[in-house]
Structures are given as structure tokens and as C-alpha cells.
Amino acid sequence: MADSSSSLPPLSEKISYKSYFLRAVDLTILGLLYSLLLYRVVYFNQNDTVWVVAFLCESCFSFVWFLITCTKWSPAAYKSYPERLDERVHELPSVDMFVTTADPVREPPILVVNTVLSLLAVNYPANKLACYVSDDGCSALTYFSLKEASKFAKIWVPFCKKYNVRVRAPFRYFLNPLDVTEDSQFSKDWEIAKREYEKLSQKVEDATGDSHWLDADDDYEAFSNTKPTDHSTIVKVLWENKGGVGDKEEVPHFVYVSREKRPNYFHHYKAGAMNFLVRVSGLMTNAPYMLNVDCDMYANEANVVRQAMCIFLQKSMNSNYHCAFVQFPQDFYDSNADELTVLQSYIGRGFAGIQGPMYAGSGCFHTRRVMYGLSLDDLEDDGSLSSLATSKFLAEESLAKDFGNSKEMVKSVVETLQRKSNPQNTLANPLKVAEEVGQCQYEYQTSWGKTIGWLYDSTSEDANTSIGIHSRGWTSSYLLPEPPAFLGAMPPGGPEAMLQQRRWATGLLEILFNKQSPLIGMFCLKIRFRQSLAYIYIYTWGLRSIPELFYCLLPAYCLLHNSALFPKGIYLGIILTVVGMHCVYTLWEFMSLGFSVYSWYVSQSFWRIKITCSWLFSIPDVILKLLGISKTVFIVTKKTMPETKSRSTSGPSQQEDDCPDPNSGKFEFDGSLYFLPGTFILLVNLAALAGYSMGLQRVSNYGGGGSGLAEACGCILVIMLFLPFLKGLFEKGKYGIPLSTLSKAAFLAVLFLVFSLGM
């Protein structure tokens, strides 16, 4: 399929971002942290139990920085050259594209529509693409929206390819007005496309509040008398590219699916939906590669599929490198995720320099054979199955046991494992079988979710699946194109953000205690040692909430109790140097990516808040699960549709300005428990400062001396980091802390004050 001549330029190359200066900074901070720990050990006898608590917290921080240093030691990423693909590859491979949605209220259908339209319009032969949308909510509204989108796609896709439109999600493309100097034919086509998109948007909006259209079309009969948690399998072909040859006027296959759900069956959330998509697509198109995107992450780069194929096809020519998946970073068109963008840039590239990036749940191209459970040892040098693997995977009994009792499904699996492409002549043929593989009991006593497909036993199915792949010896690749390949939106600081962070932290912590745990993998499996350490850094996010919470309270306790928290004299320089270096270091990371000082401060604040207020709840969630008392629950994060009206300022129609959100860093509150720890921390530190200023302190009985200016500065720093809560004391409405939360936090603060002054 590809020309492997060594004289031709490569399709992709690995770029190292290694910096000896940054290594020196990381090691210096680590050395200072260990020096602080040594100082505390030496002076244990001269101080009270506060130093023991501080020592334990700082030991955790030192271990976390050690993990960060190991992860970031040799950062790397890949650069692709899609313009070279046509001269190197005679026939491009097929790609199945998956979009998942689960709730038409929390995930507006028009947002799903835009994501789908951006995928259907990518620069790739339409006869080599198929788009599958999984609707876990079994929503007639979602189906209606997608059905209308399939009609609009016949206008949108040719328009994008004819004029080489860069931004191919209509709601972002039409933000900018038409330039009057544009070609007249382009202007006409632009007006037609915009008018038809507005009609589509209006139809979806009207349908949201009026369901009479359900009775007007027999096509919606399957949705009658259904509930999101109780319905049969639905598979509908919205558009079939019959006899397509890859012409620019063509629209790829487009299929709607909704797996069966019953109240008495556990459905494994997104991981279960992804495995159903794998089976349905295997029966219909059976492409060797699969793209997975969330419903709010649209394709921002038209050549994104070609870029990923550059990695896969380049590596297929190199027998010493086996890439299981290609991950693109999750970038955002709002300013609610600056700290996540920075984290991906440095930690993501750190992963990429070891064994490859972690699968992030969206914007990832997978190899179907790998998702069927193949290990690196199962392949010969030319990529074919070894004789041992052939007897292991292709035996009739093992196929039925692992993949289910569908003969058509088994046939599809065999063709995939043997690298044969045999898609159906028409998508209507496998519809009945596709419905069968979506039944609740189909996966019963099979290997789906255990060793095949997306892995179960964690609400963070992406991280769980990722380490499962790396543990089988596979590598992955990290692509950082410009412009970003995919763009989405993050929920603003508030209840939805806290909910999302809790789910992530809970899912990651679950993996630390399941069969995929890196604590086991680093000794028993084929995952590299530093890769295991990198995974441990990510998976222990939830555990970090305990030392972070204690350390936010220690300055206040020491001020009230009149005991020393920080070293005295010249040894105080250790603390000051660590804090100063860390601030300058993280500020440089933000500013080097184009973010402002204010963005850095907001991100540092939100990082502390989410650790102490959201990640904290992941610990009882996992404990209750391990004790068998309850199961962790996957709650869909609410997505919002941004403003789509054209800007008044003129500019190129394809330009996309990522304007900062004026409410960035402004928190929304509600009565949930997420905001109780943060409010409690703020009140305690405010009370401690007030008591210190009025001289309400105990007499120190320890040789280490009492509290002083250093501890007071510690309280001020904590208050600065929890500034959104301080503002929330004086705000009203959704930006103000509810009275119920404030009352509970005040009661806890009084108990803390009594404890601090009385002990």
C-alpha cells in the first residue's frame, strides 16, 4: 500500500524537546525539597506534631515532583508531512470515525451535528471514510438532528472541499462575516451554505420544544415508548456512499446507532458504547483504523486524518516500531482550560518521549487489530500474525469465546487480524446482525471490556484502555499540528467543572487498584519503567488531595497554635527558593505557550481548588467501590453551545480568533458539597490572620519557636489561591456562595479554631 523506498523523504519524524537547562531546574527543585525533608528530620525533637504532618505532606509533594521530573525528562512529539502522502501511498487505508453522545439535554444535538459535519468534510477520500454516531440516550431529537445534518452535508462537504475551507464546523466558520472582496461565485455558495445551516439550526431548535414531528414519519417508530435506560438496539443508515470513488462531491457513510439498554444490566458507560461501535463498524465497513472524538470536539484541521495516516504508514515501513494509536492534544476555543493545555504540552510530550502518550478519550486514531487484543509479541517482523498467535486468536472456539457468538462478527475479526479488507457491498446487509451485537447479553462471558476493545472497571475508560495497550508492549505517537487538530469547550469554573474533575480523579484512582495498575505493570508486564512512573503520576491525582488539604490548613493552625511551620533564619531560604523557582518555572511554561500572567494565576488558583474541593471526593468513591458498598457513577458533563452570530468586524471568512472569555476564573457556586472544603479553608485562614493581628495566640512551649510572619504569609498565599471563594462571599446569585454552604463551613471553622487554640 505504501512505497517504502528509503530515498524518499519520510512521512513523519520524531522531534525531541530535550532541554538540559530544564532538567537542571527540575533536579534543583527536587534537591531543595529533599533538603527541606532532611531539615525537618534533624529538628524533629525541637518542634511539635505539626512538623510531622508537614513532613508527611512535603514527602508527598517531593514524590510527585520526582514523578514529574521522570515524566518530563525526555519530551518529544511527532511532525507529519501529509503533502508527501500521495506520492508515497498508492491507496489510502479506510478509517471509521466514532462520535459518542448520551444526553440531548446536557449535550445539545446541534453541537453533535457540528462535530459530525466537521468530520464528514475532512480532506480524505469520502469512499474511505465512515462516520458512526452512538447515541446512548436513544433520543429521537438527536436522531432527527443527525438526519437533517445528513441532508445539509450534501451542501457543506462539497463547499468545504471546493474552496479548501479550513474551519469545517459551521458554527465556528460562520462566526466571521463574508469578505465583500471575495469571488462572486464563492460569495453565492457561501450565502447558500450559511442560509441552509441557519435553517438546519432552526429546525433543531424548533424540534427541541415540539415533538409532533415524531408522529409524522414512520422512521421514528423505533423511538416510541423508549427510555434512555430501557430500549432495544437501533441501527439506522443516514447516508450511504454507494459506489463512491472518492470524488469531492461525495459524502462519507453516515450511521446512527443506539445499543440496547435494560434497567437490570450494567452498561459500562462510554466504554460499552465504544465497544458497540467497534462491533457495528466491523460488520459494516471494517476499516483498519478508527478515530474516536467526543461530541463537542470538532475537527479543526481538514488534513487531520492524513496526518495520522502519515504516522501509521511511516511506522508500517519500520519493523522496529509499532504504533498502536496516534493521539492529538485536546485544545479548546474558550479560556476555561488554559492549565489543561499547558499540562498536555509538557506532560503529554513527556509521555511521548518514553513509550508514547496516554490515550485521552478523544482526538485519537486507533488500530483495530490492537483493540482486538493483539500484543506486540503476537506479530512477526512483517506485521503478520505469528504461528503461536494464529493458533491462539484464530481458533474457532477461542474466537467465539472472546468476541461473541455472531458468525459475521467472528468473520470480520478474522479479516482484521489477517489484515484483509472486505467491507460490505451495501450497509443494509449487516443491519440485522448489527442489532444483535448491540444486545445487552451479547458481551456476557466474552472478553469484551476485559482484554478486547475499550476496557471496563473504570469511569476513565480512556486511561484504563491506554495502559492496557502499553502493557502489551505497544507504543503510541503524539502529534502537535498547527493549527490544532481538534477544538472543544470546557465547562467554566463551577459545579460542572467540579463534577468533571471528580469523575476524572475517581476513574484514574480506580485504575491504580485494578488489574491494569502500573504498580503491577512495571514488574510483570511489557510497559517501560518510566512509563509506569508517568502513569502513577496521573493515577494518583485523587490521593494528592489529602496532603494538599492539610497543607492549606497548616499555616492557619500554626498561627493560632503559635507553633512554627517553616524553618527559621537562613533555612527559611529553602522554602522561599522552592516556592519562587516553582512560580517562575510554571509562569514560564504558561507564557512560552502564549498565555498571560493573569491566565497563569487563574490556573494556579483553579489547580488548588480542584485538588482540595473535587479530587478529594474521589477517595471515598473508590473506597466504597473496593468495599463493595456502591459503584462509581459516570455523569455526563454539561456542554454549552457558544454564540454563533457573525462578528461585526470584517475579516477573512476562514480566520478563527480565539478571544479570551471575560469571565475566565470567575466561579459559579451551588449548594453541592464540592464547595464546602474550599469555603472552610478560606474561613479558617481569614480567622487565623485576624487572630494573629489581634494577638490571639497561645504561648509557645517548643524550642523551635512560635509562629510568625512566615506563617502569616502562608495564610495570605492560601487566601490568594482561593480568591474565587473570597469573591463568592460578597457576590450574589450563581457567583455567590450559598448560605447553606457558608453555614456548614463556618461551623467547621469554629471547631477548627477551638481545636487549634485548645490543643
C-alpha positions in Angstrom: 0.0 0.0 0.0 3.0 2.3 0.7 6.2 2.9 -1.1 9.0 2.1 1.4 11.9 3.4 -0.7 14.5 4.9 1.7 15.4 7.6 -0.9 12.1 9.3 -0.5 11.5 11.8 2.3 9.8 10.5 5.5 6.1 10.8 6.1 6.7 11.8 9.7 9.6 12.4 12.1 10.1 12.4 15.8 11.1 15.8 17.3 13.0 15.9 20.6 12.3 18.8 23.0 15.0 17.8 25.4 16.5 20.7 27.4 19.4 20.3 29.8 18.6 23.6 31.5 15.0 22.5 32.3 16.4 19.2 33.6 18.7 21.2 35.9 15.8 23.2 37.1 13.7 20.1 37.8 16.6 18.5 39.7 17.3 21.6 41.7 13.8 21.9 42.9 13.8 18.2 43.7 17.1 18.6 45.6 15.7 21.6 47.6 12.6 19.5 48.5 14.7 16.7 49.8 16.9 19.2 51.7 13.7 20.5 53.4 12.7 17.0 54.4 16.2 16.4 55.8 16.0 19.6 57.8 12.7 18.5 59.3 14.1 15.1 60.3 17.1 16.8 62.0 14.9 19.2 64.1 12.0 16.8 64.9 12.7 16.9 68.6 12.6 20.7 68.9 9.1 21.0 67.4 5.6 19.7 67.9 3.5 17.3 65.9 2.9 20.0 63.3 6.3 19.2 61.8 5.4 15.5 61.5 2.3 16.5 59.5 4.3 19.0 57.4 7.0 16.3 56.8 4.4 13.8 55.5 2.8 16.4 53.2 6.1 17.6 51.9 7.2 14.0 51.3 4.1 13.5 49.1 5.0 16.8 47.2 8.6 15.6 46.8 7.4 12.2 45.4 5.0 14.0 43.0 7.9 16.2 41.8 10.1 13.2 41.3 7.4 11.6 39.1 7.0 14.8 37.2 10.8 15.0 36.6 10.9 11.4 35.4 8.0 12.0 33.1 9.3 15.3 31.6 12.9 14.1 31.3 12.9 13.4 27.5 9.9 15.2 25.9 9.1 14.5 22.3 6.4 14.8 19.7 5.9 13.9 16.1 5.6 16.1 13.0 3.8 14.7 9.9 4.1 15.7 6.3 0.6 15.0 4.7 1.6 16.7 1.5 4.0 13.7 0.9 1.3 11.1 1.4 0.0 10.9 -2.2 3.5 10.3 -3.7 4.3 7.6 -1.2 1.0 5.8 -0.8 -0.8 4.2 -3.7 -4.1 3.6 -1.9 -5.1 5.2 1.4 -6.5 3.0 4.1 -10.1 3.3 5.3 -11.0 5.0 8.6 -14.1 4.6 10.7 -14.9 7.7 12.7 -16.8 7.4 16.0 -18.7 10.1 17.8 -20.4 9.4 21.2 -23.2 11.3 22.9 -25.5 10.3 25.7 -27.9 13.1 26.7 -29.6 15.6 24.4 -30.1 18.0 27.3 -26.5 18.0 28.6 -25.1 17.6 25.1 -27.1 19.8 22.7 -27.8 18.0 19.4 -26.6 21.0 17.4 -23.2 20.6 19.0 -23.1 16.9 17.9 -24.2 17.9 14.4 -21.3 20.4 14.1 -18.8 17.8 15.2 -20.2 15.3 12.7 -20.2 17.8 9.8 -16.6 18.7 10.5 -15.6 15.0 10.3 -17.6 14.3 7.1 -15.8 17.2 5.4 -12.2 16.3 6.2 -9.7 16.2 3.3 -9.8 12.4 2.7 -11.4 10.3 0.1 -15.1 10.0 1.0 -15.2 6.4 -0.1 -12.5 5.6 2.6 -14.5 7.2 5.4 -17.5 6.2 7.5 -18.9 8.2 10.4 -20.8 6.4 13.2 -22.7 8.3 15.9 -23.5 6.4 19.2 -26.5 7.9 21.0 -26.6 6.3 24.4 -29.6 8.4 25.3 -31.7 6.9 22.5 -33.0 10.3 21.7 -35.4 10.9 18.8 -34.3 14.5 18.9 -30.6 13.6 18.4 -31.6 11.2 15.5 -33.8 13.9 13.9 -30.9 16.4 14.1 -28.4 14.0 12.6 -30.9 13.1 9.8 -31.3 16.7 8.9 -27.5 17.1 9.1 -27.1 14.4 6.6 -29.1 16.5 4.1 -27.1 19.6 4.8 -23.8 17.6 4.5 -24.5 17.3 0.7 -24.1 21.1 0.5 -21.5 21.6 3.2 -19.0 18.9 2.3 -18.6 19.9 -1.4 -18.4 23.5 -0.4 -15.6 22.9 2.1 -13.6 20.9 -0.4 -14.2 23.1 -3.4 -12.9 26.2 -1.5 -10.5 24.5 0.8 -12.2 25.8 3.9 -10.0 25.5 6.9 -12.6 25.5 9.8 -15.2 22.9 8.8 -17.5 23.1 11.8 -20.3 25.5 10.5 -21.0 27.2 13.9 -17.3 28.3 14.0 -16.9 29.0 10.3 -19.8 31.4 10.1 -18.7 33.4 13.1 -16.9 35.7 10.7 -18.8 37.7 8.0 -18.2 37.3 4.4 -15.5 39.5 2.9 -17.1 41.6 0.2 -13.9 41.3 -1.9 -14.3 37.5 -2.3 -15.0 35.9 -5.6 -18.6 36.3 -6.7 -19.2 32.5 -7.1 -17.7 31.9 -3.7 -20.0 34.6 -2.3 -23.1 32.9 -3.7 -22.1 29.5 -2.4 -21.2 31.0 0.9 -24.6 32.6 1.3 -26.3 29.3 0.3 -24.3 27.3 2.8 -25.0 29.8 5.6 -28.7 30.0 4.8 -29.0 26.3 4.8 -27.1 25.9 8.1 -29.4 28.5 9.7 -32.4 26.5 8.5 -30.8 23.4 10.0 -30.2 25.1 13.3 -33.7 26.5 13.4 -35.2 23.1 12.7 -33.2 21.5 15.6 -34.2 24.4 17.9 -37.9 24.1 17.0 -37.8 20.3 17.4 -36.3 20.6 20.9 -39.6 22.1 22.2 -42.1 20.4 19.9 -42.2 16.6 19.4 -45.2 16.5 16.9 -42.8 15.5 14.1 -42.3 12.1 15.8 -45.7 11.1 14.7 -45.3 12.3 11.1 -42.7 9.9 10.0 -42.5 6.1 10.4 -38.8 6.4 10.6 -39.2 7.5 14.2 -41.3 4.5 15.2 -38.3 2.8 16.8 -38.1 5.7 19.3 -41.7 5.3 20.5 -42.2 4.2 24.1 -38.5 4.2 24.8 -36.5 5.5 27.8 -32.8 6.3 27.9 -32.2 3.3 30.1 -34.7 0.9 28.6 -34.8 0.4 24.8 -33.9 -2.0 22.1 -30.9 -1.7 19.7 -31.4 0.9 16.9 -29.1 1.0 13.9 -30.0 3.3 11.0 -28.1 4.3 7.9 -28.5 8.0 7.5 -26.4 8.2 4.3 -24.7 5.5 2.2 -21.9 6.4 -0.2 -22.9 3.9 -2.8 -20.3 3.2 -5.5 -18.2 6.1 -4.3 -14.7 6.7 -5.9 -13.6 9.5 -3.6 -14.9 12.4 -5.6 -15.0 15.8 -3.8 -18.8 15.9 -4.2 -19.2 12.7 -2.2 -20.3 12.4 1.4 -18.9 9.5 3.5 -21.1 6.8 5.0 -23.1 8.1 8.0 -24.7 5.7 10.5 -26.7 6.3 13.7 -26.6 3.6 16.4 -28.0 3.2 19.9 -27.3 0.0 21.8 -29.9 -1.9 23.8 -30.3 -0.9 27.4 -32.2 -2.5 30.2 -32.6 -1.5 33.8 -31.1 -4.8 35.1 -27.9 -4.7 33.0 -24.8 -2.7 33.7 -23.8 -0.9 30.5 -20.3 0.3 31.3 -21.0 3.9 30.2 -18.8 5.3 27.4 -16.6 2.2 27.2 -19.6 0.0 26.5 -20.8 2.4 23.8 -17.3 2.4 22.2 -17.2 -1.4 22.1 -20.6 -1.5 20.4 -19.3 1.0 17.8 -16.3 -1.3 17.2 -18.6 -4.2 16.5 -21.1 -2.4 14.3 -18.4 -0.8 12.2 -16.6 -4.1 12.0 -19.7 -5.6 10.4 -20.3 -2.7 8.0 -17.0 -1.1 6.9 -14.3 -2.8 9.0 -11.7 -0.1 8.5 -8.2 -0.9 9.9 -8.1 2.4 11.7 -10.7 4.1 13.9 -11.0 7.7 15.1 -12.7 8.5 18.4 -13.9 12.0 19.2 -16.2 13.4 21.8 -19.4 15.1 20.6 -18.1 18.6 21.4 -14.6 18.2 19.8 -14.8 19.2 16.2 -12.1 18.7 13.6 -10.3 22.0 13.3 -7.7 20.8 10.8 -9.0 19.5 7.5 -6.0 17.2 7.0 -6.2 15.6 10.4 -6.9 12.1 9.0 -4.0 12.3 6.5 -1.7 13.5 9.3 -2.5 10.4 11.4 -2.0 8.1 8.4 1.5 9.6 8.0 2.4 8.2 11.4 0.8 4.8 10.8 2.1 4.3 7.3 5.6 5.5 8.2 5.8 3.1 11.1 4.4 0.2 9.0 7.6 0.6 6.9 9.7 0.3 10.1 9.7 -3.2 11.7 11.3 -1.8 14.8 8.5 0.5 15.8 4.9 -0.5 16.3 2.4 2.3 16.9 -1.0 1.3 18.4 -2.6 4.8 18.4 -2.0 8.4 17.4 -3.1 10.9 20.0 -3.8 14.6 19.2 -3.9 17.1 22.1 -7.3 18.3 23.3 -7.3 22.0 22.5 -10.1 24.4 23.3 -11.6 27.5 21.7 -12.5 29.1 25.1 -10.3 30.1 28.0 -11.6 27.7 30.6 -8.8 25.1 30.1 -5.5 27.0 30.0 -4.0 24.8 32.7 -5.0 21.6 30.9 -3.5 22.9 27.7 -0.2 23.6 29.5 -0.3 20.2 31.2 -0.8 18.5 27.9 2.0 20.4 26.3 4.7 19.4 28.9 3.4 16.2 30.5 1.9 14.9 27.2 5.2 15.4 25.4 6.9 13.8 28.4 4.8 10.7 27.9 5.6 10.8 24.2 9.3 10.7 24.8 9.0 7.4 26.7 6.6 4.8 25.3 4.1 7.2 23.9 1.2 9.5 25.1 -1.7 8.3 27.1 -5.0 7.9 25.2 -7.0 11.0 26.2 -10.5 9.8 25.3 -11.0 12.0 22.2 -9.0 13.0 19.2 -7.3 9.6 18.9 -6.8 7.3 16.0 -6.7 3.6 17.0 -5.6 0.5 15.2 -8.4 -2.0 15.0 -6.1 -5.1 15.3 -4.6 -3.7 18.6 -8.1 -3.1 20.0 -8.8 -6.8 19.3 -6.2 -7.7 22.0 -3.1 -8.3 20.0 0.3 -8.0 21.8 3.5 -6.9 20.2 4.8 -10.5 20.7 1.9 -11.8 18.5 3.4 -10.3 15.3 6.2 -11.3 13.0 8.6 -8.6 11.7 6.4 -8.0 8.7 3.3 -7.4 10.8 1.6 -10.7 10.1 0.4 -13.0 12.9 3.0 -15.4 14.4 2.2 -19.1 14.3 1.5 -19.1 18.0 -0.8 -16.1 17.7 -2.6 -17.7 14.8 -3.5 -20.7 16.9 -4.3 -18.5 19.9 -6.6 -16.0 18.1 -7.9 -17.7 15.1 -9.1 -21.0 16.6 -12.8 -21.2 16.2 -13.6 -21.9 19.8 -11.4 -19.0 21.1 -12.9 -16.6 18.6 -16.5 -17.3 19.7 -15.5 -17.2 23.4 -13.6 -13.9 23.1 -15.7 -12.0 20.5 -19.2 -13.4 20.9 -21.3 -16.0 19.1 -22.0 -13.9 16.0 -20.5 -15.7 13.0 -20.5 -12.5 11.0 -18.6 -10.7 13.8 -16.1 -13.5 14.0 -15.5 -13.4 10.3 -14.9 -9.7 10.5 -12.4 -10.2 13.3 -10.5 -12.8 11.3 -10.3 -10.5 8.3 -9.0 -7.7 10.6 -6.4 -9.9 12.3 -5.2 -11.1 8.9 -5.1 -7.6 7.5 -7.7 -8.2 4.9 -10.2 -5.5 4.0 -13.6 -6.8 3.0 -16.3 -4.2 3.7 -19.9 -4.9 2.9 -21.2 -4.1 -0.6 -24.1 -2.3 0.9 -24.6 -1.2 4.5 -28.2 -2.6 4.6 -26.9 -6.2 4.5 -25.5 -6.4 8.1 -28.2 -4.3 9.8 -29.9 -7.2 11.5 -26.6 -8.6 12.7 -25.6 -5.2 13.9 -28.6 -5.0 16.1 -27.8 -8.4 17.5 -24.3 -7.4 18.6 -25.8 -4.4 20.4 -28.0 -6.6 22.7 -27.3 -6.4 26.4 -26.3 -10.1 26.8 -24.0 -10.2 23.8 -20.9 -9.4 25.8 -21.8 -11.9 28.6 -18.9 -14.3 29.2 -16.8 -12.8 26.4 -13.5 -10.8 26.5 -15.1 -7.5 25.5 -14.0 -4.9 28.1 -11.6 -7.3 29.7 -8.8 -7.8 27.1 -10.6 -6.7 24.0 -11.8 -3.2 23.0 -12.2 -0.4 25.5 -11.6 -1.8 28.9 -14.1 -1.7 31.7 -13.7 -1.3 35.5 -13.1 2.4 35.5 -15.1 5.6 34.7 -11.9 6.8 33.0 -12.1 4.3 30.2 -9.5 6.1 28.1 -6.7 5.9 30.7 -7.6 2.3 31.5 -7.5 1.3 27.9 -4.3 3.2 27.3 -2.3 1.4 30.0 -3.7 -1.9 28.8 -2.3 -1.2 25.3 1.1 -0.1 26.6 1.3 -3.1 28.9 1.2 -5.3 25.8 4.3 -3.7 24.5 2.8 -1.3 22.1 3.9 2.4 21.6 1.8 5.4 20.7 2.6 8.7 19.0 1.8 12.3 19.9 1.1 14.8 17.1 1.1 18.6 17.7 -0.1 20.2 14.4 -0.6 23.8 13.8 -3.5 24.8 13.7 -4.8 22.4 16.4 -6.4 19.2 15.0 -9.4 19.3 17.3 -11.1 22.0 19.3 -13.7 21.8 22.0 -15.1 23.6 25.0 -14.5 23.1 28.8 -17.1 23.9 31.4 -16.5 27.1 33.3 -15.2 27.0 36.9 -18.2 25.8 38.9 -20.4 22.8 39.6 -19.9 21.2 36.1 -16.1 21.6 36.3 -16.0 20.1 39.8 -18.2 17.2 38.6 -15.9 16.6 35.6 -12.8 16.7 37.7 -14.2 14.3 40.3 -15.1 11.8 37.6 -11.6 12.0 36.2 -9.9 11.7 39.5 -12.2 8.8 40.6 -11.6 6.9 37.3 -7.9 7.3 37.5 -7.7 6.2 41.1 -9.8 3.2 40.2 -7.1 2.0 37.8 -4.5 2.2 40.5 -6.3 -0.6 42.3 -7.4 -2.8 39.3 -5.7 -5.3 37.1 -4.2 -2.6 34.9 -2.4 -0.9 37.8 1.1 0.5 36.9 2.2 -0.8 40.3 1.9 -4.3 38.9 2.7 -3.5 35.3 6.2 -2.1 36.0 7.3 -5.5 37.3 5.1 -8.0 35.4 4.1 -6.6 32.0 5.8 -5.1 28.9 5.3 -1.5 29.9 8.5 0.5 30.4 9.5 1.5 33.9 9.4 5.3 33.3 6.1 4.9 31.5 4.8 3.2 34.7 6.0 6.1 36.8 4.3 8.6 34.4 1.0 6.7 34.8 1.4 6.7 38.6 1.7 10.5 38.5 -1.6 10.7 36.6 -3.4 8.0 38.5 -2.6 9.3 42.0 -4.2 12.7 41.3 -7.0 11.9 43.8 -4.6 10.9 46.6 -2.9 14.3 46.3 -6.0 16.0 47.7 -5.2 14.9 51.3 -1.7 16.4 51.7 -2.9 19.5 49.7 -5.8 20.0 52.1 -3.7 19.6 55.2 -1.0 21.9 53.8 -3.7 24.6 53.1 -4.7 24.4 56.8 -1.3 24.1 58.5 -0.4 27.9 58.3 -3.7 28.8 59.9 -3.2 26.1 62.6 0.3 27.3 63.4 -0.7 30.9 63.6 -3.5 30.1 66.1 -1.5 27.4 68.0 1.7 29.6 68.0 3.9 26.9 66.6 6.5 27.1 63.8 5.6 25.6 60.4 8.6 26.9 58.4 12.3 26.8 59.2 13.8 29.9 60.9 16.8 32.0 59.9 18.7 31.2 56.8 16.9 27.8 56.5 13.8 29.7 55.6 15.6 30.3 52.3 14.9 26.7 51.3 11.1 27.3 51.4 11.4 30.7 49.7 13.6 29.3 46.9 11.4 26.3 46.2 8.2 28.5 46.0 10.0 31.2 44.0 11.5 28.7 41.5 8.2 26.9 41.1 6.3 30.1 40.4 8.8 31.3 37.9 9.1 27.9 36.3 5.3 27.4 35.9 4.9 31.1 34.8 7.5 30.5 32.0 5.6 27.4 30.9 2.4 29.4 30.5 4.0 32.4 28.8 6.0 30.3 26.4 2.7 29.0 25.1 1.3 32.5 24.7 -0.7 32.7 27.9 -0.8 35.8 30.1 0.3 36.2 33.7 -3.3 36.5 34.7 -4.1 33.2 33.0 -1.2 31.6 34.9 -2.6 32.9 38.2 -6.2 31.8 37.4 -4.9 28.3 36.5 -2.8 28.0 39.7 -5.8 29.0 41.7 -8.1 26.5 39.9 -5.5 23.8 40.3 -5.5 24.2 44.1 -9.3 24.4 44.2 -10.0 21.3 42.1 -7.5 19.3 44.1 -8.9 20.1 47.5 -12.6 20.5 46.5 -13.2 17.9 43.7 -10.4 15.3 43.7 -11.0 14.9 47.4 -14.3 13.1 46.8 -12.6 10.5 44.5 -11.1 8.8 47.6 -14.4 7.9 49.3 -15.9 7.0 45.9 -13.1 4.4 45.3 -13.1 3.2 48.9 -16.8 2.5 48.7 -16.3 0.7 45.4 -13.5 -1.5 46.8 -15.6 -2.4 49.8 -18.5 -3.4 47.5 -20.9 -0.8 49.1 -21.5 1.2 45.9 -20.3 1.6 42.3 -18.8 4.6 40.8 -21.2 6.6 38.5 -20.4 8.2 35.2 -22.2 11.5 34.9 -22.1 13.3 31.6 -20.6 16.8 31.7 -22.9 19.5 30.5 -21.8 21.0 27.2 -22.8 24.5 26.1 -23.3 25.8 22.6 -21.3 29.1 22.2 -22.6 32.2 20.4 -22.8 31.6 16.7 -23.7 35.1 15.3 -21.3 36.7 13.0 -19.0 39.3 14.4 -19.5 42.9 13.3 -15.8 43.3 12.4 -14.8 42.3 9.0 -12.1 39.8 8.3 -11.2 36.7 6.3 -14.0 34.2 6.4 -11.7 31.4 7.4 -9.9 33.2 10.2 -10.7 32.0 13.7 -9.9 34.3 16.5 -9.7 32.6 19.9 -10.9 35.5 22.0 -10.4 35.1 25.8 -13.5 34.6 27.9 -14.1 37.8 30.0 -15.4 35.5 32.8 -12.3 33.3 32.9 -11.6 32.5 36.5 -14.9 33.6 37.8 -16.5 30.8 39.7 -20.1 29.7 39.8 -21.4 28.1 43.1 -24.2 25.9 44.1 -25.2 24.0 47.3 -23.2 20.9 46.5 -20.5 19.6 48.8 -17.8 20.4 46.3 -17.6 24.0 47.6 -17.6 23.1 51.3 -13.8 22.3 51.6 -12.8 25.5 49.8 -15.1 27.7 51.8 -13.8 26.0 55.0 -10.2 26.6 54.0 -10.8 30.3 53.3 -12.7 31.0 56.5 -10.0 29.2 58.6 -7.2 31.2 57.1 -9.1 34.5 57.3 -9.8 33.8 61.0 -6.2 32.9 61.6 -5.0 36.1 60.1 -7.5 38.1 62.2 -6.4 36.3 65.4 -2.7 36.8 64.6 -3.3 40.6 64.0 -5.1 40.8 67.4 -2.5 38.8 69.3 -4.9 35.9 70.0 -2.3 33.1 70.1 -1.2 30.5 72.6 2.2 30.8 74.4 4.7 28.6 72.6 6.1 25.7 74.6 8.5 24.4 72.0 12.2 25.1 71.4 11.6 25.6 67.7 9.9 29.0 68.4 6.4 30.1 67.7 4.7 31.2 64.6 5.5 34.5 62.9 5.5 36.4 59.7 6.3 33.3 57.5 3.1 31.5 58.7 1.1 34.7 58.2 2.4 34.9 54.6 1.4 31.3 54.2 -2.2 32.2 55.1 -2.2 35.1 52.7 -0.9 32.9 49.9 -3.7 30.3 50.6 -6.3 33.1 50.5 -4.9 34.4 47.2 -5.2 30.9 45.7 -8.8 30.7 46.9 -9.7 34.2 45.7 -12.8 32.9 43.8 -14.2 31.8 47.2 -13.3 35.2 48.8 -15.2 36.9 46.0 -18.0 34.5 46.4 -18.6 35.8 50.0 -19.7 39.1 48.6 -21.4 38.0 45.3 -25.0 37.1 44.8 -26.7 34.6 42.6 -24.7 31.8 41.0 -21.5 33.7 41.7 -22.1 33.8 45.4 -21.5 31.0 47.9 -24.9 29.7 49.1 -25.9 30.3 52.7 -26.2 26.6 53.4 -22.5 26.0 52.3 -21.4 29.1 54.2 -23.1 27.9 57.4 -21.6 24.4 57.3 -18.1 25.8 56.6 -18.5 28.3 59.4 -19.4 25.6 61.8 -16.4 23.5 60.8 -14.2 26.6 61.0 -15.3 27.2 64.6 -14.4 23.6 65.5 -11.0 24.1 63.9 -10.4 27.3 65.9 -11.3 25.6 69.1 -9.1 22.6 68.3 -6.1 24.9 67.3 -6.4 27.1 70.4 -7.2 24.3 72.8 -4.6 21.7 71.8 
